[in-house]
């Protein structure tokens, strides 16, 4: 009868996202959005609408824009008077999605941004035409600005993301593991950022090298 080796006592690896500009990995799927958010190329419009699915890097890009411009995140639940004061005091603004209840305030915010000529980014998970809005007013305002499509990372970019994450944890892994993760796990930065600390912790606590069979077992059991 065989027994499993006891787990070593390892302090849990808590995932803390690093939203710095230097930690963002640029690829074909996100380069246009990155250059706008980082202000690395001249803007041709007052604002941009960045559309991308969950896990495509919208939150990271919002932080990069804030770092580049000291932008303020707009609270669409505030009163119109508070919103105007907030926008007046801000060098730039970020709107990270909105709910149906915030639609009217968003309409006014877009008008104030245009009136005060404040640069801004709006991040959306769905395309403008797919938004379920009560009126066409917000759609028409959003369509005044260039839209940038943000896609989920492709294979090449995801390879680099996994390699960097494992390197940050000082764990060397075989490329077959990277290949398996890219081909079998959700294609998102969020997934990679949560998955790697889990795999590293299990590898250390069980004192086992990360191999494809080991990773498969961990994800099946987890």
Number of C-alpha atoms within 10 A of each C-alpha: 2 4 5 6 8 9 12 11 9 11 9 12 14 10 12 9 11 12 16 12 17 8 13 16 17 16 15 13 16 24 13 16 24 25 16 21 27 18 14 10 11 8 13 10 11 16 25 23 22 25 22 21 16 16 20 21 23 24 14 21 25 26 21 24 25 19 15 15 18 14 22 19 19 18 17 22 14 13 11 16 8 13 20 17 11 16 21 15 10 17 15 24 24 20 20 18 14 17 11 11 11 14 17 16 19 25 16 17 19 18 14 17 19 15 9 11 15 18 19 24 23 21 22 21 19 15 14 17 11 9 13 12 16 10 10 10 12 20 16 13 15 18 13 13 16 14 18 16 17 23 18 21 23 15 13 11 19 23 17 14 23 22 18 14 16 18 12 11 13 10 14 13 16 12 13 11 18 19 15 14 21 22 13 9 12 13 18 20 21 14 12 20 19 14 17 19 20 18 18 21 17 22 19 17 16 15 13 11 16 19 17 17 9 16 18 16 11 14 12 8 7 7
